[in-house]
Amino acid sequence: MTQITLNVPDISCNHCKMSIEGAVNQLDGIDSAVVNIEGRTVAVSYDDAALKLDAIVNAIEEQGYEVADN
C-alpha cells in the first residue's frame, strides 16, 4: 500500500469531509481515505498497482475541491 497526504485548502466542514471521503473511498484500489478538517488534508492509503494518484486527485476535484501541490 502507498500512503500519501494531499493538501486540500478548501476543506472547512463536515460536509467537505463526507463529500471527499465518500468520493475517494468508492474508488477501486483505495484502502482508506480520511479527511482532517483542521489540517485541511486527506490521508490516503491505496494500491498504486490498481489506482493512479491522478484518479484520486480527480475524484476530489470532481467534488469541487482543489488539491494543492504537495
N, C-alpha and C positions, 0 to 999 in steps of 0.2 A: 504493500500500500504506500502510496505517495501522500504526504501531508503538506498542505500549503495554507497560508493565511492571506486572504485577499483584503485589501483596504477598500471600503465602500463608504465614502464620506457622507452620503445622504441618508444613512441609517439613523433613525431618530425615535422609533417607537415599536411597540409590539406588532403593529400591522406590518411594518417593514420586515421584522423578524419572521413572522409567519409566511409572508409572501415569498421571501428569498429562500427560506428553508424548504418550503413546500415545492418550489420550482426545482431547486438543486437536488433535493433528496429523491425526486422521482426519476432522475437520470440513471440509466443503466451504468453500472460501474462505480456508483457512489457508495461508500461505506457509511459516511456521515457528513453532514454539513450543519454547523452550529454558528448562529449569529450572536455576536457580542454587541449589544446596543451601545453601551458606554464607550467601548473601544472602536466602534464603527468598523468591525471586521467580521469576516466569515472564515471560520476554520473548516477546511475541507479535507477529508480523507477519502482517497479514491484509487482505483486500479488504473494506472496510466497505460496499461496494455489494452484496456477496454474503452477508455474515455480520454479524450484530449482536454487540456486546460481550456482551450478556446470554447469548447462546448459548455463548460461551467460558467465562464465569463458571459457567454451569450445568454444563458438561462437567467442570469442575474440582470443583465441589461434589458432583456425582454420584459422584466417586471418593472422597468422604469428607473433602475439604479445604475449609476456609472461606477465601474470598477477603476480605481486609481492605479497608476503604475506603481509597482512594488519596488 
